[in-house]
Amino acid sequence: MCQLNMAFSDKQMFEAIGNNADVKECFTKISDACKELKSKTGCPDDDVDRFLEFAIGRWQ
């Protein structure tokens, strides 16, 4: 089985966010949800990062 690894630089990601309204909207929603999670639970950034990694893993 071939696994595709498409790594993007931060610059490429910010360009994609800035150039595509749908991507920008999703990025904003995810950012706001992470801020809300941190605010309501008081969890550290590392826990929010781990939560996002877990959520991403559910898509596979």
DAZIUR-V392939 format. One line per field, one symbol per residue. ss: DSSP state (H for helix, E for strand, L for the rest). phi: phi as a letter, one per 30 degrees, with the letter a starting at -180 (. if undefined). psi: psi as a letter, one per 30 degrees, with the letter a starting at -180 (. if undefined). Layout:
BEGIN
ss = ???
phi = ???
psi = ???
END
This chain:
BEGIN
ss = LLLLLLLLLHHHHHHHHHHLHHHHHHHHHHHHHHHHHHHHHLLLHHHHHHHHHHHHHHLL
phi = .ccdccdcdeedddddddcbddddddedddddddddedddciddeeddeddddddddddd
psi = kkkkjikkleeeeeeeeffjeeeeeeeeeeeeeeeeeeeffglleeeeeeeeeeeefff.
END
